[in-house]
Amino acid sequence: MQDEDKNKPVAERREGKFSVIRIMKDVALTEDEIIQASFRSSKIRRFVTKDSDTNIANDLLFQYVD
């Protein structure tokens, strides 16, 4: 996130991919609420990252798209 984005309200910080923990901190939702919202919204995309050694998923990231 760029420095000027840090001063914007959370709703205006829409670039990049964010972890569940980051979103929980910013918008005070539970992990379950965030995941449910991502399935209901056409503007939230989910991305899975995986461990390069084991090829097993290790994180779920979310991104807002217009």
CHARMM internal coordinates of N, CA and C (Angstrom, degrees):
IC EDIT
DIST 1 N 1 CA 1.4475
DIST 1 CA 1 C 1.5135
ANGL 1 N 1 CA 1 C 108.47
DIST 1 C 2 N 1.3038
ANGL 1 CA 1 C 2 N 115.97
DIHE 1 N 1 CA 1 C 2 N 137.13
DIST 2 N 2 CA 1.4466
ANGL 1 C 2 N 2 CA 120.28
DIHE 1 CA 1 C 2 N 2 CA 179.24
DIST 2 CA 2 C 1.5211
ANGL 2 N 2 CA 2 C 109.95
DIHE 1 C 2 N 2 CA 2 C -75.92
DIST 2 C 3 N 1.3459
ANGL 2 CA 2 C 3 N 116.19
DIHE 2 N 2 CA 2 C 3 N 156.78
DIST 3 N 3 CA 1.4599
ANGL 2 C 3 N 3 CA 121.13
DIHE 2 CA 2 C 3 N 3 CA -176.69
DIST 3 CA 3 C 1.5261
ANGL 3 N 3 CA 3 C 112.82
DIHE 2 C 3 N 3 CA 3 C -56.83
DIST 3 C 4 N 1.3357
ANGL 3 CA 3 C 4 N 117.27
DIHE 3 N 3 CA 3 C 4 N -40.50
DIST 4 N 4 CA 1.4597
ANGL 3 C 4 N 4 CA 118.44
DIHE 3 CA 3 C 4 N 4 CA -178.06
DIST 4 CA 4 C 1.5312
ANGL 4 N 4 CA 4 C 111.51
DIHE 3 C 4 N 4 CA 4 C -67.92
DIST 4 C 5 N 1.3371
ANGL 4 CA 4 C 5 N 118.63
DIHE 4 N 4 CA 4 C 5 N -25.46
DIST 5 N 5 CA 1.4614
ANGL 4 C 5 N 5 CA 121.75
DIHE 4 CA 4 C 5 N 5 CA 177.37
DIST 5 CA 5 C 1.5244
ANGL 5 N 5 CA 5 C 111.85
DIHE 4 C 5 N 5 CA 5 C -68.83
DIST 5 C 6 N 1.3155
ANGL 5 CA 5 C 6 N 117.68
DIHE 5 N 5 CA 5 C 6 N -27.20
DIST 6 N 6 CA 1.4540
ANGL 5 C 6 N 6 CA 120.78
DIHE 5 CA 5 C 6 N 6 CA -178.96
DIST 6 CA 6 C 1.5226
ANGL 6 N 6 CA 6 C 111.97
DIHE 5 C 6 N 6 CA 6 C -64.03
DIST 6 C 7 N 1.3179
ANGL 6 CA 6 C 7 N 117.35
DIHE 6 N 6 CA 6 C 7 N -25.69
DIST 7 N 7 CA 1.4539
ANGL 6 C 7 N 7 CA 121.58
DIHE 6 CA 6 C 7 N 7 CA -178.79
DIST 7 CA 7 C 1.5203
ANGL 7 N 7 CA 7 C 112.91
DIHE 6 C 7 N 7 CA 7 C -90.20
DIST 7 C 8 N 1.3182
ANGL 7 CA 7 C 8 N 117.55
DIHE 7 N 7 CA 7 C 8 N -6.97
DIST 8 N 8 CA 1.4596
ANGL 7 C 8 N 8 CA 121.60
DIHE 7 CA 7 C 8 N 8 CA -179.77
DIST 8 CA 8 C 1.5260
ANGL 8 N 8 CA 8 C 110.07
DIHE 7 C 8 N 8 CA 8 C -81.74
DIST 8 C 9 N 1.3414
ANGL 8 CA 8 C 9 N 117.01
DIHE 8 N 8 CA 8 C 9 N 153.69
DIST 9 N 9 CA 1.4670
ANGL 8 C 9 N 9 CA 119.23
DIHE 8 CA 8 C 9 N 9 CA 173.00
DIST 9 CA 9 C 1.5297
ANGL 9 N 9 CA 9 C 109.92
DIHE 8 C 9 N 9 CA 9 C -60.81
DIST 9 C 10 N 1.3129
ANGL 9 CA 9 C 10 N 117.21
DIHE 9 N 9 CA 9 C 10 N 154.13
DIST 10 N 10 CA 1.4656
ANGL 9 C 10 N 10 CA 121.58
DIHE 9 CA 9 C 10 N 10 CA -177.12
DIST 10 CA 10 C 1.5203
ANGL 10 N 10 CA 10 C 111.66
DIHE 9 C 10 N 10 CA 10 C -53.75
DIST 10 C 11 N 1.3237
ANGL 10 CA 10 C 11 N 117.94
DIHE 10 N 10 CA 10 C 11 N -41.73
DIST 11 N 11 CA 1.4687
ANGL 10 C 11 N 11 CA 121.25
DIHE 10 CA 10 C 11 N 11 CA -177.93
DIST 11 CA 11 C 1.5216
ANGL 11 N 11 CA 11 C 112.99
DIHE 10 C 11 N 11 CA 11 C -61.36
DIST 11 C 12 N 1.3259
ANGL 11 CA 11 C 12 N 117.25
DIHE 11 N 11 CA 11 C 12 N -22.60
DIST 12 N 12 CA 1.4679
ANGL 11 C 12 N 12 CA 120.55
DIHE 11 CA 11 C 12 N 12 CA -179.21
DIST 12 CA 12 C 1.5270
ANGL 12 N 12 CA 12 C 112.57
DIHE 11 C 12 N 12 CA 12 C -94.05
DIST 12 C 13 N 1.3265
ANGL 12 CA 12 C 13 N 118.58
DIHE 12 N 12 CA 12 C 13 N -8.06
DIST 13 N 13 CA 1.4641
ANGL 12 C 13 N 13 CA 121.90
DIHE 12 CA 12 C 13 N 13 CA 178.69
DIST 13 CA 13 C 1.5147
ANGL 13 N 13 CA 13 C 108.38
DIHE 12 C 13 N 13 CA 13 C -90.99
DIST 13 C 14 N 1.3186
ANGL 13 CA 13 C 14 N 116.83
DIHE 13 N 13 CA 13 C 14 N 87.21
DIST 14 N 14 CA 1.4580
ANGL 13 C 14 N 14 CA 120.02
DIHE 13 CA 13 C 14 N 14 CA -171.14
DIST 14 CA 14 C 1.5177
ANGL 14 N 14 CA 14 C 114.38
DIHE 13 C 14 N 14 CA 14 C -114.96
DIST 14 C 15 N 1.3086
ANGL 14 CA 14 C 15 N 118.78
DIHE 14 N 14 CA 14 C 15 N 2.78
DIST 15 N 15 CA 1.4513
ANGL 14 C 15 N 15 CA 119.35
DIHE 14 CA 14 C 15 N 15 CA -177.23
DIST 15 CA 15 C 1.5194
ANGL 15 N 15 CA 15 C 110.47
DIHE 14 C 15 N 15 CA 15 C -96.07
DIST 15 C 16 N 1.2916
ANGL 15 CA 15 C 16 N 116.06
DIHE 15 N 15 CA 15 C 16 N 147.77
DIST 16 N 16 CA 1.4524
ANGL 15 C 16 N 16 CA 120.48
DIHE 15 CA 15 C 16 N 16 CA 178.23
DIST 16 CA 16 C 1.5125
ANGL 16 N 16 CA 16 C 112.37
DIHE 15 C 16 N 16 CA 16 C 93.37
DIST 16 C 17 N 1.3233
ANGL 16 CA 16 C 17 N 114.05
DIHE 16 N 16 CA 16 C 17 N 175.10
DIST 17 N 17 CA 1.4594
ANGL 16 C 17 N 17 CA 121.56
DIHE 16 CA 16 C 17 N 17 CA 178.63
DIST 17 CA 17 C 1.5152
ANGL 17 N 17 CA 17 C 108.09
DIHE 16 C 17 N 17 CA 17 C -109.68
DIST 17 C 18 N 1.3334
ANGL 17 CA 17 C 18 N 115.50
DIHE 17 N 17 CA 17 C 18 N 139.06
DIST 18 N 18 CA 1.4538
ANGL 17 C 18 N 18 CA 120.18
DIHE 17 CA 17 C 18 N 18 CA -174.58
DIST 18 CA 18 C 1.5174
ANGL 18 N 18 CA 18 C 111.22
DIHE 17 C 18 N 18 CA 18 C -126.96
DIST 18 C 19 N 1.3193
ANGL 18 CA 18 C 19 N 115.91
DIHE 18 N 18 CA 18 C 19 N 145.30
DIST 19 N 19 CA 1.4561
ANGL 18 C 19 N 19 CA 121.48
DIHE 18 CA 18 C 19 N 19 CA 178.31
DIST 19 CA 19 C 1.5253
ANGL 19 N 19 CA 19 C 110.34
DIHE 18 C 19 N 19 CA 19 C -79.63
DIST 19 C 20 N 1.3202
ANGL 19 CA 19 C 20 N 115.95
DIHE 19 N 19 CA 19 C 20 N 163.90
DIST 20 N 20 CA 1.4576
ANGL 19 C 20 N 20 CA 121.61
DIHE 19 CA 19 C 20 N 20 CA 177.29
DIST 20 CA 20 C 1.5230
ANGL 20 N 20 CA 20 C 110.04
DIHE 19 C 20 N 20 CA 20 C -58.26
DIST 20 C 21 N 1.3095
ANGL 20 CA 20 C 21 N 117.33
DIHE 20 N 20 CA 20 C 21 N -42.35
DIST 21 N 21 CA 1.4664
ANGL 20 C 21 N 21 CA 120.74
DIHE 20 CA 20 C 21 N 21 CA -178.01
DIST 21 CA 21 C 1.5275
ANGL 21 N 21 CA 21 C 110.22
DIHE 20 C 21 N 21 CA 21 C -62.37
DIST 21 C 22 N 1.3042
ANGL 21 CA 21 C 22 N 117.51
DIHE 21 N 21 CA 21 C 22 N -42.41
DIST 22 N 22 CA 1.4660
ANGL 21 C 22 N 22 CA 121.10
DIHE 21 CA 21 C 22 N 22 CA 178.81
DIST 22 CA 22 C 1.5242
ANGL 22 N 22 CA 22 C 110.77
DIHE 21 C 22 N 22 CA 22 C -62.32
DIST 22 C 23 N 1.3305
ANGL 22 CA 22 C 23 N 116.57
DIHE 22 N 22 CA 22 C 23 N -44.10
DIST 23 N 23 CA 1.4635
ANGL 22 C 23 N 23 CA 120.20
DIHE 22 CA 22 C 23 N 23 CA -179.47
DIST 23 CA 23 C 1.5258
ANGL 23 N 23 CA 23 C 110.19
DIHE 22 C 23 N 23 CA 23 C -67.80
DIST 23 C 24 N 1.3291
ANGL 23 CA 23 C 24 N 117.14
DIHE 23 N 23 CA 23 C 24 N -39.85
DIST 24 N 24 CA 1.4661
ANGL 23 C 24 N 24 CA 120.65
DIHE 23 CA 23 C 24 N 24 CA 177.47
DIST 24 CA 24 C 1.5285
ANGL 24 N 24 CA 24 C 110.23
DIHE 23 C 24 N 24 CA 24 C -56.94
DIST 24 C 25 N 1.3162
ANGL 24 CA 24 C 25 N 116.26
DIHE 24 N 24 CA 24 C 25 N -42.43
DIST 25 N 25 CA 1.4596
ANGL 24 C 25 N 25 CA 121.64
DIHE 24 CA 24 C 25 N 25 CA 179.53
DIST 25 CA 25 C 1.5261
ANGL 25 N 25 CA 25 C 111.45
DIHE 24 C 25 N 25 CA 25 C -66.14
DIST 25 C 26 N 1.3157
ANGL 25 CA 25 C 26 N 116.97
DIHE 25 N 25 CA 25 C 26 N -44.26
DIST 26 N 26 CA 1.4586
ANGL 25 C 26 N 26 CA 121.40
DIHE 25 CA 25 C 26 N 26 CA -174.25
DIST 26 CA 26 C 1.5275
ANGL 26 N 26 CA 26 C 113.63
DIHE 25 C 26 N 26 CA 26 C -74.44
DIST 26 C 27 N 1.3230
ANGL 26 CA 26 C 27 N 118.01
DIHE 26 N 26 CA 26 C 27 N -39.29
DIST 27 N 27 CA 1.4682
ANGL 26 C 27 N 27 CA 119.55
DIHE 26 CA 26 C 27 N 27 CA -172.55
DIST 27 CA 27 C 1.5232
ANGL 27 N 27 CA 27 C 114.30
DIHE 26 C 27 N 27 CA 27 C -118.62
DIST 27 C 28 N 1.3142
ANGL 27 CA 27 C 28 N 117.21
DIHE 27 N 27 CA 27 C 28 N 2.68
DIST 28 N 28 CA 1.4647
ANGL 27 C 28 N 28 CA 122.36
DIHE 27 CA 27 C 28 N 28 CA 174.84
DIST 28 CA 28 C 1.5293
ANGL 28 N 28 CA 28 C 113.51
DIHE 27 C 28 N 28 CA 28 C 57.59
DIST 28 C 29 N 1.3237
ANGL 28 CA 28 C 29 N 115.74
DIHE 28 N 28 CA 28 C 29 N 44.00
DIST 29 N 29 CA 1.4574
ANGL 28 C 29 N 29 CA 121.32
DIHE 28 CA 28 C 29 N 29 CA 172.80
DIST 29 CA 29 C 1.5227
ANGL 29 N 29 CA 29 C 108.44
DIHE 28 C 29 N 29 CA 29 C -110.20
DIST 29 C 30 N 1.3241
ANGL 29 CA 29 C 30 N 116.72
DIHE 29 N 29 CA 29 C 30 N 158.02
DIST 30 N 30 CA 1.4572
ANGL 29 C 30 N 30 CA 120.10
DIHE 29 CA 29 C 30 N 30 CA 175.48
DIST 30 CA 30 C 1.5255
ANGL 30 N 30 CA 30 C 109.46
DIHE 29 C 30 N 30 CA 30 C -79.84
DIST 30 C 31 N 1.3129
ANGL 30 CA 30 C 31 N 116.23
DIHE 30 N 30 CA 30 C 31 N 165.36
DIST 31 N 31 CA 1.4593
ANGL 30 C 31 N 31 CA 120.89
DIHE 30 CA 30 C 31 N 31 CA 177.83
DIST 31 CA 31 C 1.5259
ANGL 31 N 31 CA 31 C 110.55
DIHE 30 C 31 N 31 CA 31 C -57.61
DIST 31 C 32 N 1.3176
ANGL 31 CA 31 C 32 N 116.27
DIHE 31 N 31 CA 31 C 32 N -44.34
DIST 32 N 32 CA 1.4618
ANGL 31 C 32 N 32 CA 121.03
DIHE 31 CA 31 C 32 N 32 CA 179.83
DIST 32 CA 32 C 1.5257
ANGL 32 N 32 CA 32 C 111.57
DIHE 31 C 32 N 32 CA 32 C -62.04
DIST 32 C 33 N 1.3221
ANGL 32 CA 32 C 33 N 117.95
DIHE 32 N 32 CA 32 C 33 N -42.39
DIST 33 N 33 CA 1.4648
ANGL 32 C 33 N 33 CA 121.33
DIHE 32 CA 32 C 33 N 33 CA 179.22
DIST 33 CA 33 C 1.5258
ANGL 33 N 33 CA 33 C 111.48
DIHE 32 C 33 N 33 CA 33 C -63.30
DIST 33 C 34 N 1.3156
ANGL 33 CA 33 C 34 N 116.62
DIHE 33 N 33 CA 33 C 34 N -38.47
DIST 34 N 34 CA 1.4687
ANGL 33 C 34 N 34 CA 121.09
DIHE 33 CA 33 C 34 N 34 CA 179.47
DIST 34 CA 34 C 1.5257
ANGL 34 N 34 CA 34 C 110.23
DIHE 33 C 34 N 34 CA 34 C -65.90
DIST 34 C 35 N 1.3073
ANGL 34 CA 34 C 35 N 116.40
DIHE 34 N 34 CA 34 C 35 N -45.89
DIST 35 N 35 CA 1.4710
ANGL 34 C 35 N 35 CA 120.32
DIHE 34 CA 34 C 35 N 35 CA -179.77
DIST 35 CA 35 C 1.5296
ANGL 35 N 35 CA 35 C 110.47
DIHE 34 C 35 N 35 CA 35 C -64.32
DIST 35 C 36 N 1.3226
ANGL 35 CA 35 C 36 N 117.28
DIHE 35 N 35 CA 35 C 36 N -44.31
DIST 36 N 36 CA 1.4650
ANGL 35 C 36 N 36 CA 120.29
DIHE 35 CA 35 C 36 N 36 CA 178.03
DIST 36 CA 36 C 1.5247
ANGL 36 N 36 CA 36 C 111.27
DIHE 35 C 36 N 36 CA 36 C -60.80
DIST 36 C 37 N 1.3264
ANGL 36 CA 36 C 37 N 116.74
DIHE 36 N 36 CA 36 C 37 N -43.51
DIST 37 N 37 CA 1.4638
ANGL 36 C 37 N 37 CA 120.79
DIHE 36 CA 36 C 37 N 37 CA 178.99
DIST 37 CA 37 C 1.5257
ANGL 37 N 37 CA 37 C 111.09
DIHE 36 C 37 N 37 CA 37 C -61.55
DIST 37 C 38 N 1.3189
ANGL 37 CA 37 C 38 N 116.81
DIHE 37 N 37 CA 37 C 38 N -36.97
DIST 38 N 38 CA 1.4627
ANGL 37 C 38 N 38 CA 119.86
DIHE 37 CA 37 C 38 N 38 CA -179.07
DIST 38 CA 38 C 1.5270
ANGL 38 N 38 CA 38 C 111.92
DIHE 37 C 38 N 38 CA 38 C -66.25
DIST 38 C 39 N 1.3306
ANGL 38 CA 38 C 39 N 117.38
DIHE 38 N 38 CA 38 C 39 N -30.64
DIST 39 N 39 CA 1.4606
ANGL 38 C 39 N 39 CA 120.34
DIHE 38 CA 38 C 39 N 39 CA 177.80
DIST 39 CA 39 C 1.5301
ANGL 39 N 39 CA 39 C 111.84
DIHE 38 C 39 N 39 CA 39 C -79.46
DIST 39 C 40 N 1.3145
ANGL 39 CA 39 C 40 N 117.72
DIHE 39 N 39 CA 39 C 40 N -29.39
DIST 40 N 40 CA 1.4658
ANGL 39 C 40 N 40 CA 121.55
DIHE 39 CA 39 C 40 N 40 CA 180.00
DIST 40 CA 40 C 1.5254
ANGL 40 N 40 CA 40 C 112.51
DIHE 39 C 40 N 40 CA 40 C -80.30
DIST 40 C 41 N 1.3090
ANGL 40 CA 40 C 41 N 117.36
DIHE 40 N 40 CA 40 C 41 N -26.48
DIST 41 N 41 CA 1.4644
ANGL 40 C 41 N 41 CA 121.49
DIHE 40 CA 40 C 41 N 41 CA -173.99
DIST 41 CA 41 C 1.5231
ANGL 41 N 41 CA 41 C 111.76
DIHE 40 C 41 N 41 CA 41 C -97.95
DIST 41 C 42 N 1.3227
ANGL 41 CA 41 C 42 N 114.74
DIHE 41 N 41 CA 41 C 42 N 137.34
DIST 42 N 42 CA 1.4702
ANGL 41 C 42 N 42 CA 118.99
DIHE 41 CA 41 C 42 N 42 CA 174.47
DIST 42 CA 42 C 1.5258
ANGL 42 N 42 CA 42 C 110.80
DIHE 41 C 42 N 42 CA 42 C -85.12
DIST 42 C 43 N 1.3358
ANGL 42 CA 42 C 43 N 117.51
DIHE 42 N 42 CA 42 C 43 N -3.47
DIST 43 N 43 CA 1.4595
ANGL 42 C 43 N 43 CA 121.69
DIHE 42 CA 42 C 43 N 43 CA -177.94
DIST 43 CA 43 C 1.5257
ANGL 43 N 43 CA 43 C 112.96
DIHE 42 C 43 N 43 CA 43 C -102.55
DIST 43 C 44 N 1.3120
ANGL 43 CA 43 C 44 N 117.52
DIHE 43 N 43 CA 43 C 44 N 1.05
DIST 44 N 44 CA 1.4647
ANGL 43 C 44 N 44 CA 120.88
DIHE 43 CA 43 C 44 N 44 CA 178.26
DIST 44 CA 44 C 1.5202
ANGL 44 N 44 CA 44 C 108.12
DIHE 43 C 44 N 44 CA 44 C -116.32
DIST 44 C 45 N 1.3114
ANGL 44 CA 44 C 45 N 115.52
DIHE 44 N 44 CA 44 C 45 N 123.47
DIST 45 N 45 CA 1.4722
ANGL 44 C 45 N 45 CA 120.80
DIHE 44 CA 44 C 45 N 45 CA 177.84
DIST 45 CA 45 C 1.5148
ANGL 45 N 45 CA 45 C 109.53
DIHE 44 C 45 N 45 CA 45 C -107.13
DIST 45 C 46 N 1.3237
ANGL 45 CA 45 C 46 N 115.90
DIHE 45 N 45 CA 45 C 46 N 147.21
DIST 46 N 46 CA 1.4581
ANGL 45 C 46 N 46 CA 122.69
DIHE 45 CA 45 C 46 N 46 CA 178.56
DIST 46 CA 46 C 1.5239
ANGL 46 N 46 CA 46 C 109.46
DIHE 45 C 46 N 46 CA 46 C -109.87
DIST 46 C 47 N 1.3205
ANGL 46 CA 46 C 47 N 114.89
DIHE 46 N 46 CA 46 C 47 N 141.68
DIST 47 N 47 CA 1.4633
ANGL 46 C 47 N 47 CA 121.40
DIHE 46 CA 46 C 47 N 47 CA 177.82
DIST 47 CA 47 C 1.5212
ANGL 47 N 47 CA 47 C 108.33
DIHE 46 C 47 N 47 CA 47 C -132.81
DIST 47 C 48 N 1.3090
ANGL 47 CA 47 C 48 N 116.61
DIHE 47 N 47 CA 47 C 48 N 138.94
DIST 48 N 48 CA 1.4593
ANGL 47 C 48 N 48 CA 121.48
DIHE 47 CA 47 C 48 N 48 CA 176.93
DIST 48 CA 48 C 1.5206
ANGL 48 N 48 CA 48 C 107.92
DIHE 47 C 48 N 48 CA 48 C -108.10
DIST 48 C 49 N 1.3337
ANGL 48 CA 48 C 49 N 115.70
DIHE 48 N 48 CA 48 C 49 N 131.03
DIST 49 N 49 CA 1.4618
ANGL 48 C 49 N 49 CA 119.41
DIHE 48 CA 48 C 49 N 49 CA 172.10
DIST 49 CA 49 C 1.5143
ANGL 49 N 49 CA 49 C 107.50
DIHE 48 C 49 N 49 CA 49 C -101.89
DIST 49 C 50 N 1.3154
ANGL 49 CA 49 C 50 N 115.71
DIHE 49 N 49 CA 49 C 50 N 153.23
DIST 50 N 50 CA 1.4664
ANGL 49 C 50 N 50 CA 118.68
DIHE 49 CA 49 C 50 N 50 CA -178.97
DIST 50 CA 50 C 1.5159
ANGL 50 N 50 CA 50 C 111.02
DIHE 49 C 50 N 50 CA 50 C -132.46
DIST 50 C 51 N 1.2864
ANGL 50 CA 50 C 51 N 114.48
DIHE 50 N 50 CA 50 C 51 N 153.88
DIST 51 N 51 CA 1.4541
ANGL 50 C 51 N 51 CA 122.21
DIHE 50 CA 50 C 51 N 51 CA 177.51
DIST 51 CA 51 C 1.5214
ANGL 51 N 51 CA 51 C 108.63
DIHE 50 C 51 N 51 CA 51 C -69.01
DIST 51 C 52 N 1.3122
ANGL 51 CA 51 C 52 N 117.22
DIHE 51 N 51 CA 51 C 52 N 129.27
DIST 52 N 52 CA 1.4669
ANGL 51 C 52 N 52 CA 120.50
DIHE 51 CA 51 C 52 N 52 CA -176.35
DIST 52 CA 52 C 1.5281
ANGL 52 N 52 CA 52 C 112.54
DIHE 51 C 52 N 52 CA 52 C -69.48
DIST 52 C 53 N 1.3286
ANGL 52 CA 52 C 53 N 117.99
DIHE 52 N 52 CA 52 C 53 N -24.98
DIST 53 N 53 CA 1.4676
ANGL 52 C 53 N 53 CA 120.27
DIHE 52 CA 52 C 53 N 53 CA 179.94
DIST 53 CA 53 C 1.5278
ANGL 53 N 53 CA 53 C 112.36
DIHE 52 C 53 N 53 CA 53 C -81.76
DIST 53 C 54 N 1.3329
ANGL 53 CA 53 C 54 N 116.45
DIHE 53 N 53 CA 53 C 54 N -43.36
DIST 54 N 54 CA 1.4656
ANGL 53 C 54 N 54 CA 120.24
DIHE 53 CA 53 C 54 N 54 CA -174.71
DIST 54 CA 54 C 1.5130
ANGL 54 N 54 CA 54 C 113.71
DIHE 53 C 54 N 54 CA 54 C -100.17
DIST 54 C 55 N 1.3285
ANGL 54 CA 54 C 55 N 116.64
DIHE 54 N 54 CA 54 C 55 N -14.80
DIST 55 N 55 CA 1.4580
ANGL 54 C 55 N 55 CA 122.56
DIHE 54 CA 54 C 55 N 55 CA -177.47
DIST 55 CA 55 C 1.5360
ANGL 55 N 55 CA 55 C 111.96
DIHE 54 C 55 N 55 CA 55 C 63.76
DIST 55 C 56 N 1.3286
ANGL 55 CA 55 C 56 N 117.39
DIHE 55 N 55 CA 55 C 56 N 22.47
DIST 56 N 56 CA 1.4587
ANGL 55 C 56 N 56 CA 123.40
DIHE 55 CA 55 C 56 N 56 CA 179.51
DIST 56 CA 56 C 1.5290
ANGL 56 N 56 CA 56 C 108.62
DIHE 55 C 56 N 56 CA 56 C -100.33
DIST 56 C 57 N 1.3325
ANGL 56 CA 56 C 57 N 116.01
DIHE 56 N 56 CA 56 C 57 N 140.27
DIST 57 N 57 CA 1.4656
ANGL 56 C 57 N 57 CA 120.68
DIHE 56 CA 56 C 57 N 57 CA 178.91
DIST 57 CA 57 C 1.5239
ANGL 57 N 57 CA 57 C 109.80
DIHE 56 C 57 N 57 CA 57 C -58.90
DIST 57 C 58 N 1.3466
ANGL 57 CA 57 C 58 N 116.06
DIHE 57 N 57 CA 57 C 58 N 137.41
DIST 58 N 58 CA 1.4666
ANGL 57 C 58 N 58 CA 118.67
DIHE 57 CA 57 C 58 N 58 CA 179.63
DIST 58 CA 58 C 1.5221
ANGL 58 N 58 CA 58 C 113.75
DIHE 57 C 58 N 58 CA 58 C -130.65
DIST 58 C 59 N 1.3400
ANGL 58 CA 58 C 59 N 118.37
DIHE 58 N 58 CA 58 C 59 N -7.03
DIST 59 N 59 CA 1.4582
ANGL 58 C 59 N 59 CA 119.28
DIHE 58 CA 58 C 59 N 59 CA 178.51
DIST 59 CA 59 C 1.5198
ANGL 59 N 59 CA 59 C 109.76
DIHE 58 C 59 N 59 CA 59 C -159.67
DIST 59 C 60 N 1.3275
ANGL 59 CA 59 C 60 N 114.84
DIHE 59 N 59 CA 59 C 60 N 151.35
DIST 60 N 60 CA 1.4457
ANGL 59 C 60 N 60 CA 122.04
DIHE 59 CA 59 C 60 N 60 CA 176.14
DIST 60 CA 60 C 1.5300
ANGL 60 N 60 CA 60 C 106.97
DIHE 59 C 60 N 60 CA 60 C -117.89
DIST 60 C 61 N 1.3252
ANGL 60 CA 60 C 61 N 116.21
DIHE 60 N 60 CA 60 C 61 N 124.06
DIST 61 N 61 CA 1.4567
ANGL 60 C 61 N 61 CA 121.54
DIHE 60 CA 60 C 61 N 61 CA -178.35
DIST 61 CA 61 C 1.5201
ANGL 61 N 61 CA 61 C 109.41
DIHE 60 C 61 N 61 CA 61 C -116.64
DIST 61 C 62 N 1.3388
ANGL 61 CA 61 C 62 N 115.54
DIHE 61 N 61 CA 61 C 62 N 152.80
DIST 62 N 62 CA 1.4457
ANGL 61 C 62 N 62 CA 121.70
DIHE 61 CA 61 C 62 N 62 CA -178.40
DIST 62 CA 62 C 1.5245
ANGL 62 N 62 CA 62 C 109.48
DIHE 61 C 62 N 62 CA 62 C -124.64
DIST 62 C 63 N 1.3339
ANGL 62 CA 62 C 63 N 115.31
DIHE 62 N 62 CA 62 C 63 N 148.03
DIST 63 N 63 CA 1.4471
ANGL 62 C 63 N 63 CA 120.87
DIHE 62 CA 62 C 63 N 63 CA 178.90
DIST 63 CA 63 C 1.5146
ANGL 63 N 63 CA 63 C 109.15
DIHE 62 C 63 N 63 CA 63 C -141.29
DIST 63 C 64 N 1.3394
ANGL 63 CA 63 C 64 N 116.31
DIHE 63 N 63 CA 63 C 64 N 134.29
DIST 64 N 64 CA 1.4564
ANGL 63 C 64 N 64 CA 122.15
DIHE 63 CA 63 C 64 N 64 CA 174.89
DIST 64 CA 64 C 1.5125
ANGL 64 N 64 CA 64 C 108.34
DIHE 63 C 64 N 64 CA 64 C -85.51
DIST 64 C 65 N 1.3171
ANGL 64 CA 64 C 65 N 117.06
DIHE 64 N 64 CA 64 C 65 N 133.14
DIST 65 N 65 CA 1.4697
ANGL 64 C 65 N 65 CA 121.15
DIHE 64 CA 64 C 65 N 65 CA 177.44
DIST 65 CA 65 C 1.5191
ANGL 65 N 65 CA 65 C 109.29
DIHE 64 C 65 N 65 CA 65 C -130.10
DIST 65 C 66 N 1.3206
ANGL 65 CA 65 C 66 N 115.79
DIHE 65 N 65 CA 65 C 66 N 141.70
DIST 66 N 66 CA 1.4816
ANGL 65 C 66 N 66 CA 120.46
DIHE 65 CA 65 C 66 N 66 CA 176.99
DIST 66 CA 66 C 1.4886
ANGL 66 N 66 CA 66 C 110.86
DIHE 65 C 66 N 66 CA 66 C -82.62
END
COOR INIT
IC SEED 1 N 1 CA 1 C
IC BUILD
